[in-house]
Every structure is written in structure tokens, then in C-alpha cells.
Amino acid sequence: MSTPKELRYSEEHEWVKTEGDKVRIGITDFAQSELGDIVFVELPEVGDEIKADEPFGSVESVKTVSELYAPINGKVVEVNEDLEDSPEFVNESPYEKAWMIIVEPSDASEIENLMTAEQYEDMIKED
């Protein structure tokens, strides 16, 4: 199970990667392994506002449909269109090919409230 050290993590199993004044968001390796084979990904539109701890989309696997929860507040500036035709990227490459959205954060300091890789690993060990 992969938990890249340079990322931050939410309790809802999203990862956040800071890239200049924007952040890239996706779901963790742990989350995709729990969900099973992903068959569909629903994402917001460019220009949509996301609110921390509120759903911004969903992933559908052969087992279930799971909401995606925003780890921070911000405005969607890019959406990973590749996931429309290739939802399996979420299983194959959760941190590279399967990023979901890029957001301009309302307040970049919110990222500091997210878990480090070590804290996230501790949390999923308890599950």
C-alpha cells in the first residue's frame, strides 16, 4: 500500500498535493483497494466551488457507490477528463493518472489541518 510522504490526507481518504498556488486532489491507494474495481467516476465542473467535508463527486465500483469529500474549500480549475473513459486509472494509479480535480484553495492554510502520511497510515491501521 502506497502513502506518498509529500502529500496530505483527509479522514475521508482523499489526498492533496500542493502545486504552487493550486492543489491536486484524488483518492488514496487504501481507498481504491477497499472499493474494488472502479467502473465510473463523477466529478464536478470547472468553475464549481467545493466546500471542505462536503461531497464534490463520487466513485462507483462493482461493490458500491462512494461519495468523494472535499478536503479543503476552493474553486475547481481543472478536472481529470481521462477518468471519464478510463475509471480503472483509480485502481491502477491513484496518485499519478487518477488525480481527480485541481483546485484554487480559498485558504491555503487549510492544508496544514490535513494529516501527514504518518498520521494517515496510523488512522488506516486502526480501521
N, C-alpha and C positions, 0 to 999 in steps of 0.2 A: 504494500500500500504506500502510495507516494503522498508526501505532505511537504511541498517545497518551502524552505525556510524563509524565503524573501517575501512570501505572501502573508496576508492577514486573513482571518477566518471568522465566520459568524456561527452562532449556535444552531442556525438552520442549515448549515453545511454549504454555504456559499464561500467562495474565495474572492479576494480583492487584491489586485496588483496595481500599484501606483505607477503611472507613466506620465511624468511631468505634471501638468495640472489636470489630468484626467485619470480615471481608474477603469480597469478592465475587470469584469465580473463573470464568474462561472460557478459550476458546482464542483465539489471535491471528488477525488477518487473514491473516498469512502462512500459518499452519497450515491454515485453511479453504481458502485458494486452492490449496495443494498437494494437499489431499484431494479437491477437486472437489465435486460436488453431494452434500450430506449428506442421507441418507434416514432415518436413525434415530439417536437419542441414548439411551444407557443411563446413568442417574445413580444415585448412592446414595440411601438413605432418610434422612429427617430423623432425627437421633439417632446416625447412624453416625459412627465415628471414621475420619478419614483420616490416613495417615502419609506424610510427605514422601518423594518419589521412588517411591512405590508406586501402582499403579493404583487409581483410585476410580470408574471408569466407562469408557465407550467411545463413539466416534462411528463410524457406518457410512456410508461414501459409496458411490457407484456403483463406485468403483475398489477400495476396501479397507475393512477394519475397523481402527481405530487406538485404542489404549489412551489414556486420559486419566490423567496422572500428577499426584499431589498436589504442589503447590509448597511446602506447609508442613504441619505437624501441627495437628490440630484436630478439632472436632466440627461436623458438618453441622447447621445450624439452619434452613435453607430450601433448597428445590430448585426450579428453574425448571420448573414443570409445563407451561408453554406449549410447551416443546421436544418433548413427547410427541406433540402434534398438529401441530406446525409445526417440524420439524427444519431446514427451509430457513432459519430465522432465523439459523442459524450462518453461512450464506453471506451473507445479506443484511445482517446487523447484529451482527457478532461481539462488539462492545463494549457494545452497548445492549440489544437484545432478547434476545440469545443468551447472557447470563451463565448459568452452569450451577448453581453452588451458592453459598450464603453459609455461612461457617464462623466459629466462635469459635476463634481460634488458641490453641493450648496455650501458645505463647511468641511474642508479637508481634514480638520482636526478630529472629525468623527471616526476616521480610520484608526486612530490611536485607541479607540474604545474596543476595537475588534481583537480577537485572540491572536496570539503568536502561534506559530506552527507547534511549539511545545505544548502550549495550553490546549490547543485543539486536539492534539494526539492524546493528552490526558483525558479530555472530555469523551472522546470516542471509545477509549479503553473502558470507561465506566458504563457505557451502554450495553 
